[in-house]
Amino acid sequence: MKMVKSLVLGSAAALVAVGGAQAADLPVKAKAVEYVKVCSLYGPGFYYIPGTDTCIKLGGYLRADVLVNTNSDNTGNTSGAGGANNRFTNGYTWRSREDLNIDTRTATEYGVVRTFFDATFSWTSDTYAGQGNGATVYSPIGAVSAPNNANSGAVAGGTVGVYYAFIQFAGFTMGKAVSQFSAPWANYPGNNYDGLVGGGGTITGVNQFTYTAQFGNGVSLSLSAQDQTAYYQAGVNNILAGGAYGTSDYAGTISPDLVAMLRVDQAWGLFQASFAAHDNHAAYYGGTELTGHPDDKWGWAGQLALSIKNIPTGPGDTINLQGVYTNGATRYNIQDLAGSAGANTIYGGTGLPGVYQSIGLGVAPDSVFGAIGGVNTGQQLVTTWGFRGAYVHNWNPYWNTSIYGAYAGITYNDTAKTLLCGVGGVGGSVRTTLNALGGVMTTCNPDYNIAQIGTQTQWTPVKNLTFTADLTYTHLDQKYAGTVSAPSATIGKPAALYELKDQNTLLLLLRAQRNW
């Protein structure tokens, strides 16, 4: 009995020892994993960055464009190879693009601190340029071309663009964002065509320092200083430097553009009034300080915009309208994507005997200056006016169609016309440059108008996937008459006589876009 008792107690002790060892081997309870949490403070798509009180949202799109009858991606074929209307004019231009944006927001005792970044990664086909000897060179955007002939092994490449990069805090916006002058739809009252005239642009953002005061009931006032160099300089053209319209002669940066914008944004729609002051700061009449310089001249621009929502033609239908007037601030009308300084050079056919082809010209800098009778002039500001608008109709939740249009008029004052055209049909930089080879310009008037009309249809078969067809017609109404010499070897135009004539051009965009 005693032996049995000892055996039982020994077995129990062994079991206790084994159990203690097993207990010692059990893992210590780990801290709870901090999973990413939904942030519902700022709308769908936001999440808390783990370990912080900052919310983040990622977004963007992937887009594929094919454009017919142009050498650029949807800015218009009004100059260069696109305006040549010959074998250098692309039958199509192709672009594939990915957009990425990052939005972060943090609630503080001063209100929300927000940062926003948007970048694009693009691959776009480009243009062949003539070398004047029967050979051409291909120059893909963002690429390093091989020497002599790019067909022998150019290094292809794409481009990276920073659209927006700004901080918002306590009513301030600091960084690269759409100009406060622009209407909320910027270049697009009801279209995807980039090159509409008739109002402000900077859809790709402009550096700025802005304060916005909110008064309630949708009423706000923004005061802004924004960089003028990247997108708002149309040219301070020095006639003494050569060229038909002179050569741009900017000095260093002195003053940013100053912008004020009042907006009323309510359920019925939106009203906005914008004003901008723009300093034109030119360098010297000649190559050194000894030649002197014209004084600075401030230009300005004013714009009114109106949006009417939910009109009786259908749910979600919209009318967007805006009008603008500028004096020495051309880019607030002929916006940054509407051509290089509003420089239109379009070739076409002619019925005039003894003339090779026709050409339409229209250039719109901020100012011109030079000398008349050996006496230097000050800057002569160029005046413009314009409007743009669109009507958007939703056929059903999957289909919508818009009709849109724009118009701009450009006028030079009498002194500017004398610099360009001379007096009594003699002299002037335009006549001197373009009347070579026996050209006879019977009417020299640099004023011009440009009209645009288009229609766009979109199909959205599933959420965030849209297919677009956008057709745009542009008419250049130029005021010159007679004949000129306008050779251009890079686009195959010979040294011959060309009839000065109004021109037309047509552009078709086909787009597929997936937002995420």
LINKADA-V435664 format. One record per residue. RES is the residue in three letters. PHI is phi in whole degrees, -180 to 180 (none if undefined). NEAR is the number of other ideal C-beta (glycine too) atoms within 8 Angstrom. D_LAST is the distance of its C-alpha to the last C-alpha in Angstrom with 1 decimal. Layout:
# LINKADA-V435664
res = {RES:RES}
phi = {PHI:PHI}
near = {NEAR:NEAR}
d_last = {D_LAST:D_LAST}
This chain:
# LINKADA-V435664
res = {MET:LYS:MET:VAL:LYS:SER:LEU:VAL:LEU:GLY:SER:ALA:ALA:ALA:LEU:VAL:ALA:VAL:GLY:GLY:ALA:GLN:ALA:ALA:ASP:LEU:PRO:VAL:LYS:ALA:LYS:ALA:VAL:GLU:TYR:VAL:LYS:VAL:CYS:SER:LEU:TYR:GLY:PRO:GLY:PHE:TYR:TYR:ILE:PRO:GLY:THR:ASP:THR:CYS:ILE:LYS:LEU:GLY:GLY:TYR:LEU:ARG:ALA:ASP:VAL:LEU:VAL:ASN:THR:ASN:SER:ASP:ASN:THR:GLY:ASN:THR:SER:GLY:ALA:GLY:GLY:ALA:ASN:ASN:ARG:PHE:THR:ASN:GLY:TYR:THR:TRP:ARG:SER:ARG:GLU:ASP:LEU:ASN:ILE:ASP:THR:ARG:THR:ALA:THR:GLU:TYR:GLY:VAL:VAL:ARG:THR:PHE:PHE:ASP:ALA:THR:PHE:SER:TRP:THR:SER:ASP:THR:TYR:ALA:GLY:GLN:GLY:ASN:GLY:ALA:THR:VAL:TYR:SER:PRO:ILE:GLY:ALA:VAL:SER:ALA:PRO:ASN:ASN:ALA:ASN:SER:GLY:ALA:VAL:ALA:GLY:GLY:THR:VAL:GLY:VAL:TYR:TYR:ALA:PHE:ILE:GLN:PHE:ALA:GLY:PHE:THR:MET:GLY:LYS:ALA:VAL:SER:GLN:PHE:SER:ALA:PRO:TRP:ALA:ASN:TYR:PRO:GLY:ASN:ASN:TYR:ASP:GLY:LEU:VAL:GLY:GLY:GLY:GLY:THR:ILE:THR:GLY:VAL:ASN:GLN:PHE:THR:TYR:THR:ALA:GLN:PHE:GLY:ASN:GLY:VAL:SER:LEU:SER:LEU:SER:ALA:GLN:ASP:GLN:THR:ALA:TYR:TYR:GLN:ALA:GLY:VAL:ASN:ASN:ILE:LEU:ALA:GLY:GLY:ALA:TYR:GLY:THR:SER:ASP:TYR:ALA:GLY:THR:ILE:SER:PRO:ASP:LEU:VAL:ALA:MET:LEU:ARG:VAL:ASP:GLN:ALA:TRP:GLY:LEU:PHE:GLN:ALA:SER:PHE:ALA:ALA:HIS:ASP:ASN:HIS:ALA:ALA:TYR:TYR:GLY:GLY:THR:GLU:LEU:THR:GLY:HIS:PRO:ASP:ASP:LYS:TRP:GLY:TRP:ALA:GLY:GLN:LEU:ALA:LEU:SER:ILE:LYS:ASN:ILE:PRO:THR:GLY:PRO:GLY:ASP:THR:ILE:ASN:LEU:GLN:GLY:VAL:TYR:THR:ASN:GLY:ALA:THR:ARG:TYR:ASN:ILE:GLN:ASP:LEU:ALA:GLY:SER:ALA:GLY:ALA:ASN:THR:ILE:TYR:GLY:GLY:THR:GLY:LEU:PRO:GLY:VAL:TYR:GLN:SER:ILE:GLY:LEU:GLY:VAL:ALA:PRO:ASP:SER:VAL:PHE:GLY:ALA:ILE:GLY:GLY:VAL:ASN:THR:GLY:GLN:GLN:LEU:VAL:THR:THR:TRP:GLY:PHE:ARG:GLY:ALA:TYR:VAL:HIS:ASN:TRP:ASN:PRO:TYR:TRP:ASN:THR:SER:ILE:TYR:GLY:ALA:TYR:ALA:GLY:ILE:THR:TYR:ASN:ASP:THR:ALA:LYS:THR:LEU:LEU:CYS:GLY:VAL:GLY:GLY:VAL:GLY:GLY:SER:VAL:ARG:THR:THR:LEU:ASN:ALA:LEU:GLY:GLY:VAL:MET:THR:THR:CYS:ASN:PRO:ASP:TYR:ASN:ILE:ALA:GLN:ILE:GLY:THR:GLN:THR:GLN:TRP:THR:PRO:VAL:LYS:ASN:LEU:THR:PHE:THR:ALA:ASP:LEU:THR:TYR:THR:HIS:LEU:ASP:GLN:LYS:TYR:ALA:GLY:THR:VAL:SER:ALA:PRO:SER:ALA:THR:ILE:GLY:LYS:PRO:ALA:ALA:LEU:TYR:GLU:LEU:LYS:ASP:GLN:ASN:THR:LEU:LEU:LEU:LEU:LEU:ARG:ALA:GLN:ARG:ASN:TRP}
phi = {none:-63:-66:-64:-61:-65:-66:-64:-65:-66:-65:-63:-62:-64:-62:-62:-64:-65:-62:-65:-65:-64:-63:-67:-84:-65:-69:-72:-60:-79:-66:-63:-69:-91:-73:-65:-110:-69:-107:-97:-74:-123:104:-68:96:-92:-136:-73:-69:-52:83:-135:-104:-97:-101:-134:-137:-104:-155:156:-156:-121:-134:-126:-116:-127:-117:-105:69:-159:-108:-139:-88:69:-104:106:-110:-109:-160:60:-64:-65:-88:-72:53:-144:-71:-84:-79:-65:-70:-151:-130:-119:-141:-121:-143:-116:-112:-130:-129:-128:-120:-121:-144:-135:-78:-132:-67:-98:110:-78:-98:-124:-123:-142:-133:-141:-133:-124:-123:-127:-128:-128:-70:-129:-125:-87:-118:-77:-108:79:-132:90:-115:-127:-129:-96:-127:-61:-60:78:-107:-103:-80:-69:-66:68:-137:-65:-66:-94:121:-67:-89:-73:-168:-111:-131:-119:-127:-98:-83:-127:-159:-143:-115:-122:-158:53:91:-97:-120:-130:133:-98:-149:-60:-58:-67:-68:-69:-68:-57:-89:50:-85:-130:-68:-180:-156:-112:-67:-78:-96:-65:-83:94:167:-69:-134:53:-62:-94:87:-140:-61:-157:-128:-130:-118:-119:-102:-100:-103:90:59:81:-99:-144:-133:-118:-120:-143:-115:-132:-65:-96:-71:-78:-130:-118:-109:-91:125:-108:-90:-92:-64:-69:-86:97:98:-58:-109:79:-127:-61:-136:-73:-96:-70:-74:-121:-131:-72:-73:-108:-127:-128:-142:-112:-133:-121:-123:-134:-62:-73:153:-148:-130:-142:-122:-128:-140:-137:-112:-133:-87:-98:-117:-93:-87:-113:-63:-123:-84:-134:-63:-66:-80:81:-149:-75:-67:-60:-138:-83:-103:-153:-146:-130:-144:-121:-134:-140:-126:-116:-102:51:-75:-64:-72:162:-61:81:-64:-142:-119:-120:-137:-157:-137:-144:-136:-134:-141:73:-147:-60:-66:-81:-122:-86:-66:-60:-96:-97:105:-73:54:63:-89:-101:-138:-119:-99:-155:-84:-151:-114:-83:-61:78:-114:-72:-148:-117:-145:-117:-124:-161:-126:-136:-79:-78:-158:-131:-153:176:-144:-125:62:81:-107:-65:-103:-80:-70:-107:-74:-93:-104:-138:-145:-175:-153:-147:-171:-159:-119:-114:-119:-97:-70:-163:-62:-110:-127:-145:-134:-126:-121:-137:-161:-155:-151:-144:-120:-123:-133:-107:-78:-64:-66:-63:-67:-67:-60:-84:-115:79:-125:65:78:-128:79:88:-68:-67:-61:-63:-76:-92:-92:-66:61:85:-67:-129:-87:-76:-131:-112:-147:-75:-61:-159:-126:-136:-121:-138:-145:-159:-143:-135:-125:-124:-123:-118:-68:-136:-57:72:-122:-129:-112:-129:-126:-133:-113:-127:-112:-125:-122:-99:-103:-98:-106:-76:-147:110:-131:-143:-105:-140:-72:-157:-66:-65:-118:79:-90:-79:-76:-150:-89:-128:-77:-78:-157:-61:-135:-131:-151:-130:-139:-122:-111:-119:-137:-122:-141:-116:-87:-146}
near = {4:5:6:7:8:8:8:8:8:8:8:8:8:8:8:8:8:8:8:8:8:8:7:6:5:6:4:4:3:5:3:4:4:5:5:5:6:6:9:5:7:9:4:3:7:14:11:12:9:7:4:7:5:9:13:11:11:9:9:11:9:11:13:10:14:10:16:10:11:13:12:10:9:14:9:16:12:13:11:9:13:14:15:13:7:9:4:13:14:11:5:8:13:9:13:10:12:11:13:11:12:11:12:12:12:11:7:7:2:6:8:9:11:11:10:13:9:14:11:11:10:13:7:12:8:9:10:8:12:11:10:5:4:3:8:9:11:12:10:13:10:6:11:5:11:9:4:6:9:11:7:7:6:12:8:5:9:9:10:8:8:10:11:13:9:12:10:11:10:5:8:11:13:10:10:11:12:10:14:13:13:12:13:9:9:11:11:10:13:14:13:10:16:12:14:16:16:13:20:14:14:13:11:7:14:13:8:16:8:15:9:11:8:7:7:5:5:8:10:11:11:13:7:16:9:15:12:13:6:7:12:15:11:12:9:16:14:15:13:9:8:6:9:8:12:17:8:11:12:8:8:4:7:7:8:7:14:9:18:11:13:10:12:9:7:8:4:6:9:12:10:14:10:17:12:14:11:15:12:14:11:15:7:11:12:7:4:6:5:5:9:7:9:10:6:9:12:9:15:12:17:11:17:11:15:12:14:8:10:7:9:3:5:9:5:9:12:12:12:14:11:15:11:17:11:15:11:16:15:16:13:15:16:15:14:9:9:13:12:5:12:15:10:17:12:13:14:12:5:11:3:8:3:4:12:7:12:14:15:15:10:12:10:13:15:15:16:17:17:13:10:9:4:4:6:9:12:8:15:13:12:17:12:16:11:15:12:15:13:13:11:13:10:11:8:5:4:7:10:10:11:13:10:17:11:14:13:13:10:16:8:12:9:5:9:12:12:11:16:16:12:12:6:4:5:7:7:13:14:13:14:9:9:12:11:7:7:7:13:7:15:5:9:13:8:14:9:14:10:14:10:15:8:13:9:15:10:10:9:12:6:5:4:8:11:11:10:14:10:14:11:15:10:13:10:16:9:13:9:12:7:11:11:13:13:9:8:8:9:10:12:11:12:6:5:11:12:16:12:15:10:8:15:9:14:9:15:11:16:10:14:10:11:9:9:7}
d_last = {81.7:81.3:79.7:77.2:76.2:75.6:73.4:71.3:70.9:70.1:67.4:65.9:65.8:64.1:61.4:60.9:60.6:58.1:56.0:56.1:54.8:52.0:51.0:51.0:48.5:45.9:42.7:42.3:39.6:36.4:34.3:31.4:28.1:25.8:22.5:19.3:19.5:17.3:17.9:18.3:19.9:17.1:14.9:12.2:10.0:13.1:15.3:18.8:19.4:22.2:25.6:24.6:24.2:21.2:17.7:14.6:10.9:8.5:5.6:5.5:5.8:8.4:11.3:14.8:17.7:21.3:23.8:27.3:30.4:29.2:29.1:26.1:22.5:22.9:25.3:28.4:31.2:34.0:35.3:35.9:35.5:33.3:36.2:38.8:38.5:40.0:39.3:37.3:34.8:31.7:31.3:27.6:25.2:22.1:19.1:16.0:13.6:10.8:9.8:9.5:10.3:12.1:13.6:16.7:19.2:22.6:25.2:28.6:32.0:31.2:27.9:24.3:23.8:20.5:19.2:16.3:15.5:13.6:14.5:14.2:15.5:17.2:19.8:21.9:25.2:28.1:31.7:35.2:37.9:41.6:44.1:47.0:48.8:47.2:44.4:40.7:38.1:34.4:32.3:28.7:26.6:26.5:29.0:32.5:34.7:37.7:41.1:43.0:40.8:37.2:37.7:39.5:36.6:34.1:31.6:28.2:25.3:22.1:21.3:19.4:19.0:18.7:17.5:17.7:19.5:21.3:22.8:23.5:26.5:29.2:28.4:28.2:25.5:26.3:24.6:22.6:21.0:21.4:25.2:26.6:28.6:25.8:24.9:21.5:20.4:21.9:22.5:20.8:22.8:21.6:20.8:18.8:22.1:22.2:26.0:27.2:30.3:31.4:29.6:27.8:24.8:23.3:19.7:19.4:21.1:24.8:26.5:28.0:29.7:29.3:30.6:29.4:31.7:30.5:33.4:32.0:31.4:28.6:31.1:30.3:31.9:30.5:32.9:31.6:32.9:30.7:31.3:32.8:33.1:29.7:29.0:31.9:34.9:36.0:39.3:42.7:44.7:48.1:50.3:52.8:50.3:50.4:48.2:48.3:46.3:47.1:44.9:42.5:44.4:42.2:43.7:41.9:39.3:41.3:39.4:35.8:35.0:35.6:33.3:33.8:31.5:32.3:29.7:30.1:26.8:27.7:27.0:29.0:27.1:27.5:30.3:30.2:33.1:32.6:35.3:35.3:38.2:38.1:40.9:42.1:43.7:45.5:47.4:50.9:52.8:53.8:53.1:54.6:55.1:58.6:57.3:55.9:52.6:51.6:50.8:47.2:46.2:43.6:41.5:39.5:36.9:36.3:33.6:33.2:30.0:29.7:27.0:28.2:25.8:26.4:29.3:31.5:30.2:27.3:24.7:22.2:24.3:24.6:27.1:26.4:29.4:30.6:33.7:34.7:38.0:38.6:41.7:41.2:37.4:36.2:32.6:32.0:32.6:32.1:28.8:27.7:25.7:28.6:30.8:32.8:34.9:35.1:37.1:37.4:39.5:39.3:41.9:43.2:46.2:49.6:52.8:55.0:57.8:58.0:54.4:51.8:48.6:47.2:44.9:43.1:42.7:41.0:40.3:39.4:39.8:40.3:44.0:46.8:50.1:53.1:56.8:59.1:62.7:62.2:61.0:57.4:55.2:52.6:48.9:48.6:45.4:43.5:42.6:39.7:38.4:35.6:33.2:29.9:28.5:26.6:26.7:23.6:24.5:22.3:24.2:22.3:18.8:17.8:19.8:20.6:23.0:24.0:27.2:27.4:30.0:31.3:34.8:36.3:39.9:41.3:44.9:47.1:50.2:53.7:54.0:50.8:52.0:55.3:53.5:51.5:54.2:57.5:60.5:62.4:60.3:61.0:58.8:55.4:52.6:51.0:54.4:55.5:52.4:51.8:55.4:56.2:57.7:59.5:56.6:57.8:55.4:57.2:54.7:52.9:50.3:47.0:45.5:42.8:40.3:36.9:35.4:32.1:31.0:28.1:26.1:22.5:21.3:17.8:17.0:14.0:15.2:12.4:9.7:6.9:9.1:11.9:15.1:17.3:21.0:22.5:26.3:28.0:31.8:33.4:37.2:39.0:42.2:44.3:47.8:49.6:52.3:54.4:53.7:52.3:51.8:48.1:47.9:44.8:45.1:41.5:40.6:43.9:45.7:49.5:51.9:53.1:53.4:50.5:50.8:48.9:46.9:43.9:40.9:37.9:34.7:31.9:28.3:25.8:22.0:20.1:16.3:13.5:9.9:6.6:3.8:0.0}
